[in-house]
Amino acid sequence: MNQPGLPGRALCSGATWETPPRALSIAGSDSAGGAGMHADLRAFLTCGVHGMTAVTAVTVQDSLGVKSFVEIPAETVAAQIEAVTSDIGVDAAKTGMLASASIIRAVAKACHQAGIGRDAAAPFVVDPVAASMHGDPLLHADALDALRDELFPMATLVTPNLDEVRLLTGVDVRTRDQLADAARAVHALGPQWTLIKSGHLTEDPECVDLLFDGTEFYELPGARFDTPHTHGGGDTMASAITSALARGASVLDAVRFGKRFVQRAVAHSYPLGAGVGPVSTFWRVSTKPI
């Protein structure tokens, strides 16, 4: 693990605490607090890791959708990554909304220099966020090539949903039997592992995701919940996986943990505002009055 300097310690009531594993979210904000880096930080905390951020964009959104967003300059995104990794260190990192080709190229370079990637000390989870769950675009068209060419080859794991699979590869998955075709097509773009999320196969009574390492397929079955409140589900799953990797889990074990984690989060989702509410990590913490 990348640990510059001496391990940090914190004092509380006379006790000495070891610094927890450190995870980095490279993602956009969500002013409604349901997705993006906000969902990542909630998952990091409840999975027992210290969360850090490199903000790529500031979105204006509510429960009804994304109204607009402003990109952070690419050099500022890269500077955030360099600042936290050089001082604090990082045990695993993930991406979310990256917005533009220039930001993607800056992220790829900064992560390589920080020792983040499939062949580096810190595993790298790439969640290729292209649009919000309402269909609002979060990625410029020219950024798809940058994702494929720059980030996928350095990823430990990529986690596309079926809409993102179609945008990236042209493979249009309509049934569970086609998930393997999608996994092969995405894996051909260079990541070490590929996780195809099947939440959009709403006709399937189960939600069966498929993990592929280039040789073996691993099915991850799960219940499908009758709720519209699934905002931030993909971010939460990817950040739970990242947390497990930061704690030293294998990719297979980390993905299995992430699947279980997001299933519980969907089961505990709640309404918020006039639109779609978020999945919830509150089941990991006490909600009783202090």
PyMOL commands that set and color helices and strands:
alter all, ss='L'
color gray80, all
select helices_A, chain A and resi 36-46+74-87+101-114+143-154+162-169+176-187+233-246+251-267+282-284
alter helices_A, ss='H'
color red, helices_A
select strands_A, chain A and resi 9-12+15-18+22-27+50-55+57-62+65-71+92-95+124-126+157-158+193-196+209-212+217-220
alter strands_A, ss='S'
color yellow, strands_A
deselect
rebuild
show_as cartoon
